[in-house]
């Protein structure tokens, strides 16, 4: 069963932009979402994807994830069935040590939120933190994209993101 193991962090400066080796635009929506599972439709530049995610482990670091590329038009059609709140973000890829950090710069209702995540092969795998990494938010459901799609960061108020 495919498992995704990742750690998430808030980003404290924009040095990731000059360190990035790639940048893509992502729009995503949810056909269904909840604590037990979510089904996401994503358009990344000119490619479509459908993803099924299972429940997170107790610490929020790992969970089942299955993803399949689908034709772009099918992704657009399915996106029309998603809840009206869509996630809009740019993703920057930054290599640091043996790992690649994915830095998501959110727009729309989540404007101002910038998060980085690193995928690991094991929960306790060591990794090098780049200079833009701040507070760890792994397991904090408020920072899951599914949550952000209905509880946008811009509406949180000043202290909820601490």
C-alpha positions as CSV (number, residue, x, y, z in Angstrom):
1,X,0.0,0.0,0.0
2,X,1.6,3.3,-1.0
3,X,2.4,5.5,2.0
4,X,3.3,9.2,1.9
5,X,5.6,10.2,4.7
6,X,6.2,14.0,4.9
7,X,7.0,16.8,7.3
8,X,5.5,20.3,6.9
9,X,6.9,23.7,7.9
10,X,6.0,27.3,7.7
11,X,8.4,29.4,5.5
12,X,10.1,32.4,7.1
13,X,11.7,34.1,4.1
14,X,11.6,34.1,0.3
15,X,15.1,32.7,-0.3
16,X,13.4,29.6,-1.7
17,X,12.7,31.5,-4.9
18,X,16.4,31.9,-5.8
19,X,17.2,28.4,-4.6
20,X,14.4,26.7,-6.7
21,X,15.1,24.7,-9.8
22,X,11.5,24.4,-10.9
23,X,8.2,26.3,-10.5
24,X,4.7,25.1,-11.3
25,X,1.1,26.4,-11.0
26,X,-1.4,24.2,-9.2
27,X,-5.1,24.4,-8.9
28,X,-6.9,21.8,-6.9
29,X,-10.3,20.9,-5.5
30,X,-11.9,18.2,-3.5
31,X,-14.6,15.8,-4.6
32,X,-14.8,14.6,-1.0
33,X,-12.9,15.2,2.2
34,X,-12.9,14.2,5.8
35,X,-10.8,12.7,8.5
36,X,-10.9,9.2,7.0
37,X,-10.3,10.0,3.3
38,X,-10.2,12.7,0.7
39,X,-10.4,12.6,-3.1
40,X,-8.6,15.5,-4.8
41,X,-8.5,16.7,-8.4
42,X,-5.4,18.7,-9.3
43,X,-4.3,20.5,-12.4
44,X,-0.6,21.2,-12.4
45,X,0.3,23.4,-15.4
46,X,-1.1,21.4,-18.3
47,X,-1.6,18.0,-16.6
48,X,-4.5,16.5,-14.6
49,X,-4.4,14.2,-11.6
50,X,-6.8,12.4,-9.3
51,X,-5.5,11.6,-5.8
52,X,-7.0,9.5,-2.9
53,X,-5.6,10.1,0.5
54,X,-6.4,8.0,3.6
55,X,-6.3,9.0,7.3
56,X,-3.1,10.3,8.8
57,X,-1.1,8.5,11.4
58,X,-1.3,9.7,15.0
59,X,1.5,12.3,14.5
60,X,0.2,13.3,11.1
61,X,3.4,12.4,9.3
62,X,2.3,9.5,7.2
63,X,-0.8,8.3,5.4
64,X,-2.0,6.3,2.4
65,X,-1.8,8.2,-0.9
66,X,-2.7,7.0,-4.4
67,X,-2.3,9.3,-7.4
68,X,-3.0,8.8,-11.1
69,X,-2.5,11.2,-14.0
70,X,-5.7,11.7,-16.0
71,X,-6.4,13.6,-19.2
72,X,-6.5,17.4,-18.7
73,X,-10.0,17.8,-19.9
74,X,-11.2,15.1,-17.5
75,X,-9.5,16.9,-14.7
76,X,-11.3,20.1,-15.7
77,X,-14.6,18.3,-15.9
78,X,-14.1,16.8,-12.4
79,X,-12.9,20.1,-11.0
80,X,-16.3,21.5,-11.9
81,X,-17.8,19.0,-9.5
82,X,-15.6,20.0,-6.6
83,X,-16.6,22.2,-3.7
84,X,-16.5,25.8,-4.9
85,X,-13.5,26.6,-2.8
86,X,-10.4,25.8,-4.8
87,X,-6.7,25.9,-3.8
88,X,-4.5,28.1,-6.0
89,X,-0.8,28.0,-5.4
90,X,2.7,28.1,-7.0
91,X,5.0,25.2,-6.1
92,X,8.8,25.7,-6.0
93,X,11.1,22.8,-5.9
94,X,14.3,23.2,-3.8
95,X,17.0,20.6,-3.5
96,X,18.7,20.5,-0.1
97,X,21.0,17.7,0.8
98,X,19.5,14.4,-0.5
99,X,15.9,15.8,-0.4
100,X,13.7,18.0,-2.4
101,X,11.5,20.5,-0.5
102,X,8.2,21.5,-2.1
103,X,7.4,25.1,-1.2
104,X,3.8,26.1,-1.8
105,X,3.1,29.8,-2.1
106,X,-0.7,30.1,-1.8
107,X,-3.0,32.7,-3.5
108,X,-6.7,33.5,-3.4
109,X,-8.2,33.0,0.0
110,X,-5.0,31.6,1.3
111,X,-2.8,34.5,0.2
112,X,0.1,35.1,2.6
113,X,0.5,31.4,3.5
114,X,3.8,29.8,2.4
115,X,4.6,26.2,3.5
116,X,7.3,23.8,2.7
117,X,7.2,20.0,2.9
118,X,9.7,17.3,2.5
119,X,8.9,13.7,1.7
120,X,10.8,11.0,3.5
121,X,11.3,7.3,3.2
122,X,10.9,6.8,6.9
123,X,9.5,8.9,9.7
124,X,12.8,9.3,11.5
125,X,14.9,9.8,8.3
126,X,17.4,12.7,8.8
127,X,17.3,15.6,6.5
128,X,19.0,19.0,6.1
129,X,16.8,22.1,6.7
130,X,17.2,24.9,4.3
131,X,17.4,28.5,5.7
132,X,13.8,29.3,4.8
133,X,12.3,26.7,7.1
134,X,10.4,27.9,10.2
135,X,8.0,26.3,12.6
136,X,7.0,22.7,12.0
137,X,3.3,22.2,11.4
138,X,3.3,18.5,10.6
139,X,0.0,17.0,11.9
140,X,-1.7,20.3,12.4
141,X,-4.8,19.8,10.3
142,X,-5.3,23.5,9.8
143,X,-2.4,23.3,7.3
144,X,-3.9,20.5,5.3
145,X,-5.0,21.7,1.8
146,X,-8.4,20.1,2.3
147,X,-8.9,22.2,5.5
148,X,-7.6,25.4,3.8
149,X,-10.1,24.9,0.9
150,X,-13.0,25.7,3.3
151,X,-11.2,27.6,6.1
152,X,-8.9,30.0,4.1
153,X,-5.8,31.3,5.8
154,X,-6.8,34.9,5.2
155,X,-9.8,34.5,7.5
156,X,-8.0,33.0,10.4
157,X,-7.1,36.2,12.2
158,X,-3.7,37.1,13.5
159,X,-3.1,34.5,16.2
160,X,-4.7,31.3,14.7
161,X,-1.6,30.8,12.5
162,X,0.8,30.8,15.5
